[in-house]
Amino acid sequence: MNFIGKKPGNFLLFCFVLLFFGCDSVSHVKTLKLAHGLDVAHPVHQGLVFMAQEVARISDGQMRVDIYPSEQLGTERQLLELLQIGSLDITKVSASAVENFVPSMKVLGLPYIFRDEEHQWKILNGEIGKELLLDGEKYWLHGLCFYDAGSRSFYTKEKPIESPSDLQGMKIRVMNSQTAMQMIKEMGGAPTPISFGELYTALQQGVVDGAENNAPSFYTSHHYEVCKYYTIDEHTSVPDVLFIGTTSWEKLTDQEKSWLEEAVANSVPEQRRLWKEADQHALEEVKKAGVEIIYPEKAPFAQKVASIFENYRDEPEIYDLIQRIQAVK
C-alpha cells in the first residue's frame, strides 16, 4: 500500500488498526477483550485483573485477557450489544442492566428477594444461579459467573432518607431497569434512568436528588463529594454478571474454554474477599469526608415493595423463580 502523499494521520490510524486487530496473528496468543464501566479502583475491576492474571498463568501465556475499564468502549447496554454481534468478547454488567436482554435475570433485582448474604450465595452458586447464567445463551450471551456487588442503598444531596416517606417526590437515579424503576415508584420516589458515567454531573446539576448503589461504587465514583447522606437500607443485593458473547465462546477451543472457566472460578472467591475489604474501606473513607451514615429500620422499606412479588403472577417464569428462591433455606 502506498502512503506517499497521504496525510500522516491516515498512516497512524492504519498502524493502530494493525496493532489492535493483528496482535493475535503475530503473537499466536489468544487474546480476549473485556470491557466494563467501573473505575480501576473498584473491587470488581480488581477481581477481573486477578482473573486475567489467572488466565495467563493457567494457559502458560498462550491466552490473555485485555481489560478496558471506565466505559472506554461504551455503557453497559452498549457493551452487551457488542458481545451479541461479536465485536467484544467479555463484559461485566449488573444483573439489573442485563434484564433487558435476559428477562429471567430481573428476579435478582427484586427488592429484598434474599433474606441475607448466606441465602443470596446459596442461590447464585446453586442450581438456580447456573440456570440463570445459561439462560442468556438464547440471547447470544454465555454467563460465566456472578461477582459480589454488595447491597444497594440510597444516597442523597439535600436530606437523609430515614423512612420510605422521605423518598416522596424525590428524583432518584436508577439503572435502566424496569424492576429498579418499579421499586422506586412503590416507595414514592421518581425513578430517573441515567448512565453511571453521567451521574456525577447529574447530581451536581440537580438533575436528580440522589441515587442508589453499594458503598464501594459510592466511594470510587466520588459521588460522596456531592451527596452527604448514605442510608443503608440494603433494598437490593444485585450481583454483577460476567458474560462472554456466544460468538466468541464458540470460537474457543475446548482447551481455551477450560482455561477461561478455571480462571473465572478462581477469581470468584478472590473478588468476594476484595469486595469485603473495599466495602469496609469505602464506609470509613466517606465518613471521613463528612458523609452521614444512616441505619434505618428495614422493615418499612420491605413492606412498601412487598406487593412487587405478586405483580409477577402474570409472568410464570419469574414467579416460579421467586417461589423457588424463597423456598431455599
C-alpha positions as CSV (number, residue, x, y, z in Angstrom):
1,M,0.0,0.0,0.0
2,N,1.4,3.4,-1.0
3,F,1.2,6.1,1.7
4,I,3.2,8.8,-0.2
5,G,1.2,12.0,-0.3
6,K,-1.3,10.7,2.3
7,K,-2.0,12.6,5.5
8,P,0.2,11.3,8.4
9,G,-3.0,10.7,10.4
10,N,-4.2,8.1,8.0
11,F,-0.9,6.2,8.3
12,L,-1.0,6.3,12.1
13,L,-4.6,5.1,12.0
14,F,-3.6,2.2,9.7
15,C,-0.8,1.3,12.2
16,F,-3.2,1.4,15.1
17,V,-5.7,-0.9,13.3
18,L,-2.9,-3.4,12.6
19,L,-1.7,-3.2,16.2
20,F,-5.2,-3.6,17.7
21,F,-6.6,-6.3,15.4
22,G,-3.5,-8.0,14.3
23,C,-1.9,-8.9,17.5
24,D,-3.3,-12.5,17.7
25,S,-1.9,-13.4,14.3
26,V,1.5,-12.0,15.0
27,S,2.0,-13.4,18.6
28,H,-0.1,-16.5,18.3
29,V,-1.5,-15.7,21.7
30,K,-5.3,-16.0,22.0
31,T,-6.5,-12.6,23.2
32,L,-9.9,-11.8,24.6
33,K,-11.1,-8.2,25.0
34,L,-13.0,-7.4,28.2
35,A,-14.7,-4.1,28.8
36,H,-16.7,-2.7,31.7
37,G,-17.9,0.6,33.2
38,L,-16.2,0.7,36.6
39,D,-13.2,2.7,37.8
40,V,-9.9,0.8,38.2
41,A,-10.0,1.3,42.0
42,H,-13.2,-0.7,42.1
43,P,-13.0,-4.2,43.7
44,V,-14.9,-5.8,40.7
45,H,-12.2,-4.4,38.4
46,Q,-9.5,-5.7,40.7
47,G,-11.2,-9.1,40.6
48,L,-11.2,-9.0,36.8
49,V,-7.5,-8.2,36.9
50,F,-6.9,-11.3,39.1
51,M,-9.0,-13.4,36.6
52,A,-6.9,-12.1,33.7
53,Q,-3.7,-13.0,35.6
54,E,-5.1,-16.5,36.2
55,V,-5.8,-16.9,32.5
56,A,-2.2,-16.1,31.7
57,R,-0.9,-18.4,34.4
58,I,-3.1,-21.3,33.7
59,S,-2.6,-21.2,29.9
60,D,1.2,-20.7,30.4
61,G,1.0,-17.5,28.4
62,Q,-1.0,-18.9,25.5
63,M,-4.1,-16.9,26.3
64,R,-4.7,-13.5,27.7
65,V,-7.5,-11.1,28.6
66,D,-7.1,-7.3,27.9
67,I,-9.3,-5.1,30.1
68,Y,-10.8,-1.8,29.1
69,P,-12.5,-0.2,32.2
70,S,-14.4,3.0,32.9
71,E,-16.8,2.9,29.9
72,Q,-13.9,3.2,27.5
73,L,-15.8,1.1,25.0
74,G,-19.3,2.1,26.0
75,T,-22.1,1.8,28.5
76,E,-23.3,-1.5,29.9
77,R,-26.1,-1.7,27.3
78,Q,-23.6,-0.9,24.5
79,L,-21.1,-3.5,25.8
80,L,-23.8,-6.2,25.8
81,E,-24.8,-5.3,22.3
82,L,-21.1,-5.5,21.2
83,L,-21.0,-9.0,22.7
84,Q,-24.1,-10.1,20.9
85,I,-22.6,-9.1,17.5
86,G,-19.2,-10.5,18.3
87,S,-17.3,-7.1,18.3
88,L,-16.3,-7.6,22.0
89,D,-15.5,-10.8,23.8
90,I,-16.3,-10.4,27.5
91,T,-18.1,-7.8,29.7
92,K,-19.1,-7.4,33.3
93,V,-22.5,-5.9,33.9
94,S,-25.0,-5.5,36.7
95,A,-27.8,-8.2,36.7
96,S,-30.2,-5.2,36.7
97,A,-28.8,-3.9,33.4
98,V,-28.9,-7.3,31.7
99,E,-32.6,-8.0,32.5
100,N,-33.5,-6.1,29.3
101,F,-31.5,-8.7,27.4
102,V,-32.2,-11.8,29.6
103,P,-35.6,-11.4,31.2
104,S,-35.2,-14.1,33.8
105,M,-32.3,-12.1,35.4
106,K,-34.8,-9.5,36.7
107,V,-35.6,-11.8,39.6
108,L,-32.1,-10.9,41.0
109,G,-33.0,-7.3,41.1
110,L,-36.2,-7.7,43.1
111,P,-36.1,-5.8,46.4
112,Y,-35.5,-7.9,49.5
113,I,-35.6,-11.2,47.4
114,F,-32.7,-12.5,49.5
115,R,-33.1,-12.9,53.3
116,D,-29.4,-12.4,53.9
117,E,-25.9,-12.8,52.3
118,E,-25.8,-16.5,53.0
119,H,-29.2,-17.0,51.3
120,Q,-28.0,-15.0,48.3
121,W,-24.9,-17.1,47.7
122,K,-26.8,-20.3,48.1
123,I,-28.9,-19.2,45.2
124,L,-26.1,-17.8,43.0
125,N,-23.8,-20.7,43.5
126,G,-26.5,-23.3,43.3
127,E,-28.9,-24.7,40.7
128,I,-30.9,-21.5,40.2
129,G,-27.7,-19.5,39.6
130,K,-26.4,-21.9,37.0
131,E,-29.8,-21.9,35.2
132,L,-29.8,-18.1,35.0
133,L,-26.2,-18.0,33.6
134,L,-27.1,-20.4,30.9
135,D,-30.4,-18.7,30.1
136,G,-28.5,-15.9,28.4
137,E,-27.4,-18.2,25.6
138,K,-30.6,-17.8,23.6
139,Y,-29.7,-14.1,23.6
140,W,-26.1,-14.7,22.4
141,L,-24.7,-14.2,26.0
142,H,-22.9,-17.0,27.8
143,G,-22.8,-16.5,31.5
144,L,-19.5,-17.3,33.2
145,C,-20.1,-16.3,36.9
146,F,-21.6,-14.0,39.4
147,Y,-19.5,-11.5,41.3
148,D,-20.3,-9.8,44.6
149,A,-21.7,-6.3,44.2
150,G,-22.8,-5.9,47.7
151,S,-26.2,-4.4,48.6
152,R,-27.6,-1.2,47.2
153,S,-28.7,1.7,49.4
154,F,-29.7,5.3,48.9
155,Y,-27.5,8.4,48.9
156,T,-28.9,11.9,48.6
157,K,-27.8,15.5,48.4
158,E,-30.2,17.7,50.4
159,K,-31.8,15.4,53.1
160,P,-31.3,12.0,54.6
161,I,-33.6,9.1,53.8
162,E,-34.7,7.6,57.1
163,S,-38.0,6.1,56.0
164,P,-39.8,5.4,52.7
165,S,-41.9,8.6,53.1
166,D,-38.7,10.7,52.8
167,L,-38.5,9.5,49.2
168,Q,-41.8,11.1,48.3
169,G,-41.3,13.1,45.1
170,M,-37.5,12.8,45.1
171,K,-35.8,12.1,41.7
172,I,-33.7,9.0,42.3
173,R,-31.2,7.8,39.6
174,V,-31.7,4.1,38.8
175,M,-30.2,1.8,36.2
176,N,-32.2,1.3,33.0
177,S,-34.2,-1.5,34.7
178,Q,-37.9,-1.9,34.9
179,T,-37.6,-3.6,38.2
180,A,-35.5,-0.8,39.8
181,M,-37.9,1.8,38.4
182,Q,-40.9,0.0,39.8
183,M,-39.2,-0.3,43.2
184,I,-38.6,3.5,43.5
185,K,-42.2,4.2,42.4
186,E,-43.6,1.9,45.1
187,M,-41.5,3.8,47.7
188,G,-42.9,7.1,46.5
189,G,-39.9,8.4,44.5
190,A,-39.5,9.4,40.9
191,P,-37.1,6.9,39.1
192,T,-34.7,8.5,36.6
193,P,-32.6,6.3,34.5
194,I,-29.1,7.8,33.8
195,S,-25.9,6.3,32.7
196,F,-23.5,5.7,35.6
197,G,-20.8,7.7,33.8
198,E,-23.1,10.7,33.6
199,L,-24.4,10.5,37.2
200,Y,-21.8,12.7,38.9
201,T,-22.7,15.7,36.7
202,A,-26.4,14.9,37.0
203,L,-26.1,15.0,40.8
204,Q,-24.1,18.3,40.7
205,Q,-26.6,20.0,38.4
206,G,-29.7,18.8,40.3
207,V,-31.0,16.6,37.5
208,V,-31.6,14.0,40.2
209,D,-31.8,14.4,44.0
210,G,-30.0,11.2,44.8
211,A,-29.1,7.7,43.6
212,E,-28.7,4.2,45.0
213,N,-25.7,1.9,44.9
214,N,-23.3,-0.1,47.1
215,A,-20.7,1.6,49.3
216,P,-17.6,0.9,47.1
217,S,-19.3,2.4,44.0
218,F,-20.5,5.4,46.0
219,Y,-16.9,6.0,47.1
220,T,-14.9,5.2,43.9
221,S,-17.3,7.3,41.8
222,H,-16.6,10.3,44.1
223,H,-20.4,10.8,44.4
224,Y,-19.8,11.3,48.1
225,E,-18.4,14.7,47.2
226,V,-21.9,15.7,46.2
227,C,-24.1,13.6,48.3
228,K,-23.6,13.8,52.1
229,Y,-26.2,11.3,53.2
230,Y,-25.9,7.5,52.8
231,T,-28.8,5.4,54.0
232,I,-28.0,1.7,54.4
233,D,-31.4,0.2,53.8
234,E,-29.9,-2.6,51.5
235,H,-33.0,-2.7,49.4
236,T,-31.4,-4.9,46.7
237,S,-28.4,-7.2,46.5
238,V,-27.9,-7.3,42.8
239,P,-24.9,-9.3,41.7
240,D,-22.6,-8.5,38.8
241,V,-22.6,-11.0,36.0
242,L,-19.6,-11.9,33.8
243,F,-20.6,-12.7,30.2
244,I,-18.8,-13.9,27.1
245,G,-20.6,-13.5,23.8
246,T,-21.6,-16.8,22.3
247,T,-19.8,-15.8,19.1
248,S,-16.5,-15.5,21.0
249,W,-17.3,-18.6,23.1
250,E,-17.8,-20.8,20.2
251,K,-14.5,-19.7,18.6
252,L,-12.6,-21.0,21.6
253,T,-11.2,-24.5,21.6
254,D,-12.1,-26.9,24.4
255,Q,-8.7,-26.3,25.9
256,E,-9.2,-22.5,25.8
257,K,-12.7,-22.8,27.3
258,S,-11.2,-24.9,30.1
259,W,-8.5,-22.3,30.8
260,L,-11.1,-19.5,31.0
261,E,-13.5,-21.4,33.2
262,E,-10.8,-22.3,35.7
263,A,-9.6,-18.7,35.8
264,V,-13.1,-17.4,36.3
265,A,-13.8,-20.0,39.1
266,N,-10.6,-19.0,40.9
267,S,-11.5,-15.3,40.7
268,V,-14.9,-15.6,42.4
269,P,-13.7,-16.1,46.0
270,E,-10.8,-13.6,45.5
271,Q,-13.3,-11.0,44.2
272,R,-15.6,-11.6,47.2
273,R,-12.6,-11.1,49.5
274,L,-11.6,-7.9,47.8
275,W,-15.2,-6.7,48.0
276,K,-15.5,-7.1,51.7
277,E,-12.3,-5.1,52.2
278,A,-13.4,-2.4,49.8
279,D,-16.9,-2.2,51.4
280,Q,-15.4,-1.5,54.9
281,H,-12.8,0.9,53.5
282,A,-15.4,2.8,51.5
283,L,-17.6,3.4,54.5
284,E,-14.6,4.6,56.6
285,E,-13.5,7.0,53.9
286,V,-16.9,8.6,53.1
287,K,-17.4,9.1,56.9
288,K,-14.0,11.0,57.0
289,A,-15.3,13.1,54.1
290,G,-18.3,14.2,56.1
291,V,-21.0,11.8,54.9
292,E,-23.6,10.9,57.4
293,I,-24.3,7.2,57.5
294,I,-27.9,6.3,58.4
295,Y,-29.1,2.9,59.5
296,P,-32.9,2.9,59.2
297,E,-35.4,0.2,60.1
298,K,-35.5,-2.0,57.0
299,A,-39.0,-3.5,57.6
300,P,-40.9,-0.4,56.4
301,F,-38.9,-0.3,53.2
302,A,-39.6,-4.0,52.6
303,Q,-43.3,-3.6,53.4
304,K,-43.6,-0.9,50.8
305,V,-42.3,-3.1,48.0
306,A,-43.8,-6.5,49.1
307,S,-46.5,-6.3,46.5
308,I,-44.0,-6.4,43.7
309,F,-43.6,-10.1,44.1
310,E,-47.3,-10.7,43.5
311,N,-47.2,-8.5,40.4
312,Y,-45.3,-11.3,38.7
313,R,-48.1,-13.8,38.8
314,D,-48.8,-13.0,35.2
315,E,-45.1,-13.9,34.3
316,P,-45.0,-17.6,35.3
317,E,-41.2,-18.0,34.6
318,I,-40.4,-15.1,37.0
319,Y,-43.0,-16.0,39.6
320,D,-41.7,-19.6,39.7
321,L,-38.2,-18.3,40.3
322,I,-39.4,-16.1,43.1
323,Q,-41.1,-19.1,44.7
324,R,-38.0,-21.3,44.3
325,I,-35.7,-18.7,45.7
326,Q,-37.9,-18.1,48.8
327,A,-38.1,-21.8,49.4
328,V,-34.3,-22.2,49.7
329,K,-33.4,-22.5,53.3
